Amino acid sequence: MSQQFELANCLRFLAIDSVQKANSGHPGMPMGMADIATVLWREFLRHNPKDPNWLDRDRFVLSNGHGSMLLYALLHLTGYNVALEDLKNFRQLDSITPGHPEVLDTDGVETTTGPLGQGLANAVGMALAEKLLAAKFNQDKFNVIDHFTYVFAGDGCLMEGISHEAASLAGIWKLGKLILFWDDNEISIDGSTKNWFGDDTASRFEAYNWHVIRDIDGHNPDHIRQAIKTAQLVDDQPTLICCKTTIGFGSPHLADTSKVHGSPLGEDEVALTRKELNWKHAPFVIPQELRSAWTAIEQGKKLQKEWTDLYASYQDKYQELADELTRRLAGNLPDNWTQVVDAFLEELEDCTSDVATRKASQMALDAYAPHLPELLGGSADLTGSNLTKWHGSIDIMENLQGNYVHYGVREFGMSAIMNGVALHGGFIPYGGTFLVFADYARNAIRMAALMEQRVVFVLTHDSIGLGEDGPTHQPIEHLAMLRATPNVAVWRPCDAVETAVAWSAAIEHKDGPSCLALSRQKLPALPHEHNEDIKRGGYILLEPSSEPDAVVIATGSETAIAYEAVKEVNAKGRAVRLVSMPCCELFDKQDIEYQESVLPQKITKRLAIEAAASQSWYKYVGLQGKIIGIDSFGKSAPDTELYQYFGLTKEHVIKALF
């Protein structure tokens, strides 16, 4: 038995034994892809287990994340902070080896994967970030950013529609340092894929302008090695390496069947597999000579030292560029950031004209973006509607030092690619679509929240205010859906001032995504006495002359309606407070004293108004409160007629208060 085969068996049996001990998991993929992983990680992958965040490391993405034990075994054997005990705790509570790889839990995991296809899209974002940063910061003889992004993906990843969206863009962008290994084993959960996956995958990727290497034996190290060498030489196309493998390789009875995909082999089959592969070691035992052959610590230190020396010389010669790169990679904002925001808010104090908040968003970008070269914008073919371009936007297809991406009609792909850009570092990505199409982007938004990534989703046409396009384009349930997603900051500003604050808050928010829900229609400027309170998510916009006996809570385009209604009833002797709530999530994070000062518990007469599903507002109005919302789908008509039809008017607010 060759040492190469034994090294691959280290991966196979760590996966087999961990899944068996947990009595849960997916052993088939690690068994099938172990040979590919062995060649890639031992001979090609540039990384340092003792510094998992080294800037110029190669990125490795396990898009078929159900095979997580393959990655955990690789991390353990090469020297990352993944101990043998961690493998034994696979899928257990609070372990660093959860069922699918999670970027916040485990050193060496580049992205959280599991929802199939998204890892591939994240990798496209990483490769894009590498290419753009290299164009900006590399200088002659100083390629300080120069690394590959490698991806493992299975049939399921390539069946998912997002793979089409992301792969198409990767080909257009000529991401030559993106290399995808397709685990072509023709098995998914339901069995043989022949009845539901008949694509000519190789031709499909060639049509995307990928370099395709066909017919690689995924169990032949020489084939794999040569394919990687060939792929690395192609600098103007991403590469797909088609690897023919056997799922569950080595299992006498379960190999090449769906039974080995998502279930432990069972003790008897584990024993038979040990015999079949001539693996004579007890569970979790790896002979020292094999461990020594696997470790990448010294090689990793050497590779990073070579780069560190290069970077030191780069800093000496290009100090300004090096400082900028350092700042961006650390996620820090420019020193003058607070002054930039304050100056723009002061400028807006003189703005009294009606402005759609999507336009106010563009105004904020015009003010902020010149100071933020890390902003990488884009839109899913709605640039002119989302108003995501600012006066300094430059298309990356025209100039690799640009800052704007046309994603085409690919909301899901755009969102997952932005997650990959954020994960790579060096950029704050933002991208636009209509709020109603947050449905298409939904799982990528969720993954941004789960991974705590600073990504900004610009979601315009936020209500029935878009009018004649009708119920297919009028979002109703979407705000409630986004607000129900943990760790997402959902902003629905009422005017230009709140929009400017929302943008500044989104840019400053490092630990999760922000969604900016913006109006198509123009909205009036409202008076704001304390702009600093807007960042608290909810604040008193209008206070009566005496102690309030009722509270109206409003958001977005309905705030102006509520403002006029509250002014009128207070002029007639009522004492009603108006609270603007542009971001429920931030308000909920405020201390109890502040929340009580805005929404006193003793005031039980409460009314909330929003042109969307009422579900978000019950926690604020309570059982005795009222909600003016929309709990049906919309209609096709001019926006003014729709607001009358659904009762979103000053008159209805006044009536509800009496």
RAURKA-V595944 format. One record per backbone hydrogen bond with DSSP energy under -1.0 kcal/mol. NH is the residue of the N-H (numbers start at 0). CO is the residue of the C=O. E is the energy in kcal/mol with one decimal. If there is no record, write none. Layout:
nh->(NH;NH)
co->(CO;CO)
e->(E;E)
//
This chain:
nh->(5;6;7;8;9;10;11;12;13;14;15;16;17;18;19;20;21;22;23;27;30;31;32;36;37;38;39;40;41;42;43;44;50;53;56;57;58;60;62;62;64;66;67;69;71;72;73;74;75;76;77;78;79;81;86;87;88;89;90;91;94;104;105;108;112;117;120;121;122;123;124;125;126;127;128;129;130;131;132;133;134;135;136;137;138;141;143;148;149;150;151;152;157;158;159;162;164;165;166;167;168;169;170;171;172;174;175;177;178;179;180;181;182;183;183;184;187;190;192;195;196;200;203;204;205;206;208;209;210;212;215;217;219;223;224;225;226;227;228;229;230;231;233;238;239;240;241;242;243;244;247;248;250;254;255;256;260;269;270;271;272;273;274;275;276;278;284;290;291;292;293;294;295;299;300;301;302;303;304;305;306;307;308;309;310;311;312;313;314;315;316;317;321;322;323;324;325;326;327;328;329;331;336;339;340;341;342;343;344;345;346;347;349;350;354;357;359;360;361;362;363;364;365;366;367;368;370;371;374;375;376;378;379;380;384;385;386;392;395;397;398;401;402;403;404;406;409;413;414;415;416;417;418;419;420;421;422;423;424;427;429;430;431;432;434;436;437;438;440;444;445;446;447;448;449;450;452;454;455;456;457;458;459;461;465;466;469;472;480;481;482;483;484;487;488;490;491;498;499;500;501;502;503;504;505;506;507;508;513;514;515;516;517;532;533;535;536;538;540;541;548;549;550;551;552;553;555;557;558;561;562;563;564;565;566;567;568;569;570;572;573;576;577;578;579;580;582;586;587;589;594;595;596;597;598;602;603;605;606;607;608;609;611;612;616;619;620;621;625;627;629;641;642;643;644;645;646;647;648;652;653;654;655;656;657)
co->(1;2;3;4;5;6;7;8;9;10;11;12;13;14;15;16;17;18;18;259;26;27;28;32;33;34;35;36;37;38;39;39;47;50;53;45;147;149;60;151;62;63;64;66;67;68;69;70;71;72;73;74;74;79;82;83;84;86;96;88;91;101;101;105;100;114;116;117;118;119;120;121;122;123;124;125;126;127;128;129;130;131;132;133;141;138;141;176;58;178;60;180;153;154;155;159;160;161;162;163;164;165;166;167;168;169;173;174;148;238;150;240;152;181;242;182;190;187;185;192;192;198;199;200;201;202;205;204;237;239;241;243;216;219;220;221;222;223;224;225;226;227;230;177;210;179;212;181;215;183;27;245;247;250;246;253;257;265;266;267;268;269;270;271;272;273;281;286;287;288;289;290;77;295;296;297;298;299;300;301;302;303;304;305;306;307;308;309;310;311;312;313;317;318;319;320;321;322;323;324;325;326;333;335;336;337;338;339;340;341;342;343;346;347;522;518;355;356;357;358;359;360;361;362;363;364;367;368;371;427;402;404;431;378;381;381;382;389;403;394;394;398;393;393;376;378;407;409;410;411;412;413;414;415;416;417;418;419;420;373;375;455;377;457;459;433;434;435;436;440;441;442;443;444;445;446;447;452;428;513;430;515;432;517;462;463;466;469;476;477;478;479;481;484;512;514;581;494;495;496;497;498;499;500;501;502;503;504;454;488;456;490;458;529;530;532;533;579;577;577;574;574;604;576;606;578;491;554;555;557;558;559;560;561;562;563;564;565;566;569;568;549;541;551;538;553;536;582;583;586;590;591;592;593;594;599;601;603;550;625;552;627;609;475;613;616;616;617;605;607;611;637;638;639;640;641;643;642;646;648;649;650;651;652;654)
e->(-1.9;-2.8;-1.8;-2.0;-1.5;-1.0;-2.1;-2.9;-1.8;-2.0;-2.8;-2.7;-1.9;-2.4;-2.3;-2.5;-2.3;-1.3;-1.5;-1.8;-1.9;-1.9;-2.8;-2.5;-2.3;-1.8;-2.4;-2.8;-1.8;-1.9;-1.9;-2.7;-2.2;-2.0;-1.5;-3.2;-2.5;-2.8;-1.2;-1.8;-2.2;-2.1;-1.0;-2.0;-2.6;-2.2;-2.0;-2.7;-2.5;-2.6;-2.2;-1.1;-2.6;-2.4;-1.4;-1.9;-1.0;-1.4;-2.7;-2.2;-2.0;-1.4;-1.5;-1.8;-1.4;-1.7;-1.9;-3.1;-2.4;-1.9;-1.9;-2.3;-2.8;-2.3;-2.5;-2.4;-2.1;-2.5;-2.7;-2.3;-1.9;-1.6;-3.1;-1.8;-1.6;-3.0;-1.8;-3.1;-3.3;-2.4;-2.5;-2.3;-1.6;-1.4;-1.7;-1.5;-1.5;-2.8;-2.4;-2.1;-1.6;-2.3;-1.9;-1.9;-2.7;-1.8;-1.9;-1.7;-2.7;-3.2;-3.4;-2.6;-3.2;-1.6;-2.3;-1.6;-2.6;-2.1;-2.1;-1.9;-2.3;-1.4;-2.4;-2.3;-2.0;-2.2;-1.6;-2.1;-3.2;-3.0;-2.5;-2.3;-2.2;-2.3;-2.9;-2.3;-2.1;-2.2;-2.2;-2.3;-2.5;-2.4;-1.4;-2.4;-2.6;-3.3;-2.8;-2.1;-3.3;-1.3;-2.3;-1.3;-2.4;-1.5;-2.8;-1.2;-1.3;-2.5;-2.1;-2.1;-2.5;-2.3;-1.8;-2.6;-2.4;-2.8;-2.1;-2.2;-2.8;-1.3;-1.4;-2.0;-2.4;-2.5;-2.5;-2.2;-2.5;-2.5;-2.5;-2.2;-1.8;-3.1;-2.4;-1.7;-2.9;-2.2;-1.8;-2.1;-2.7;-1.8;-1.9;-3.4;-2.6;-2.6;-2.1;-2.7;-2.5;-2.4;-2.4;-2.6;-1.7;-1.8;-1.9;-2.1;-2.2;-2.6;-2.4;-1.8;-2.5;-2.2;-1.9;-1.9;-1.2;-1.9;-2.5;-1.5;-2.4;-1.9;-1.5;-2.3;-2.2;-2.3;-2.5;-1.5;-2.9;-2.4;-2.0;-2.1;-2.0;-1.9;-2.5;-1.3;-2.6;-1.6;-1.0;-3.9;-2.0;-2.1;-2.5;-1.4;-1.7;-2.4;-2.1;-1.8;-1.9;-2.0;-2.4;-3.0;-2.0;-2.4;-2.6;-2.5;-1.7;-1.8;-2.4;-2.5;-2.5;-2.2;-1.8;-2.7;-2.3;-1.9;-1.4;-2.1;-2.9;-1.3;-2.1;-1.0;-1.4;-2.1;-2.4;-2.2;-2.2;-1.9;-2.6;-2.4;-2.4;-1.5;-2.3;-3.0;-2.7;-2.8;-1.9;-1.3;-1.6;-2.2;-2.0;-1.8;-2.2;-2.5;-2.8;-1.7;-1.2;-1.1;-2.1;-3.5;-2.6;-2.0;-2.4;-2.2;-2.6;-2.5;-2.1;-2.7;-2.4;-2.3;-1.8;-1.4;-2.3;-3.0;-2.9;-3.5;-2.2;-1.5;-1.4;-1.7;-2.1;-2.1;-2.6;-1.7;-3.1;-1.1;-2.3;-3.0;-3.3;-2.5;-1.7;-1.6;-1.8;-2.4;-2.5;-2.1;-2.0;-3.0;-2.4;-1.9;-2.4;-2.4;-1.8;-1.6;-2.2;-2.6;-2.9;-3.3;-2.1;-2.7;-2.4;-1.8;-2.6;-1.5;-2.3;-2.7;-1.8;-1.5;-3.2;-1.4;-1.1;-1.2;-2.3;-2.2;-2.2;-2.3;-2.3;-2.8;-2.0;-1.3;-2.0;-2.2;-2.5;-3.1;-2.7;-1.9;-2.3;-1.4;-2.7;-2.5;-1.1;-2.5;-1.2;-1.9;-2.6;-2.5;-2.2;-1.2;-1.2)
//
